[in-house]
Amino acid sequence: MPELPEVETVVLGLRELLRGRVVKNITTDWPKSLRVSDSRIKSDILGQEITGLRRVGKMILIDLQNNNTLVIHLKMTGQLVYKKVKDGESAEDFGAGHPSDSLISRLPDKTTRVILTLDGRAVLYFNDMRKFGWIKVLSSGEIEESSLINQLGPDLLKIDSKEFIQRLSKRGKNIKSCLLDQTIVSGCGNIYADESLWASKIHPGMPACELTHKQLGNLHRNLQDVLRFSIKQGGSSSRNYVNALGLKGKYLDFVNVYQKAGSPCARCQTPIERIVVASRGTHLCPVCQKI
């Protein structure tokens, strides 16, 4: 599942390509991927200019001129692929998402679920091999009331240290569960939880309420550092994500613990261990991160 850096990479890469384009048509071969009625497609989407692209938590929001918004979740294997044709040949190809051949092959293909035909001979393809992802349309009022949006905790790149400490310091469950709970803070997933907890020398199974304010403040700083570094590197690309140029993200070349069971800890040389915390495979140093 995409985490904050992966979705941010998608948004940064496609924002200028989509802004100003007009949606001329939208079709699907899998109704569960396009969760919009025919009447709303006609009234709320077709003929509308795209005014912006943004991220909320792990979702991609494409804003339209009429104050409606396409809300997209890539889930496990979703892709957004932009293609523009000039003189019968592809002039611009940009893809982001699950790194399969669909990013570079002729589209539509067997993974294509939704096709947005744009003006200027441009097309945005929503591909999704496992069919878990989706597109919805919400009005500005619906967005304010939507549980998809308003139940999300503060964005990890925007929350300050004081609020972060307040939201976690009284939680009885383990700190990794807190980081993965999108209602507490939004945008974090398995990779970045493991990496930030290692950087902070905190055991993932430690109850959040037993951590000092100093420890939580240190975790906040390391979380933001890890996320910003990953965005700079193009996001993680472990089996699932590439950036808008079709290039694999480089972040996993620099991880310290994630999927490194048996490798020496970069701080103390103790072999990294893999355990299960919050029902997720979890990587840690048993010496640096004692419970």
Helices and strands as residue ranges (DSSP letters): H 4-18, E 23-28, H 38-40, I 41-45, E 50-56, E 59-64, E 68-73, E 78-86, E 89-97, G 101-103, E 112-118, E 122-128, E 134-139, H 140-145, H 147-150, H 161-168, H 175-180, H 190-199, G 208-210, H 213-233, G 251-253, E 273-277, E 280-284
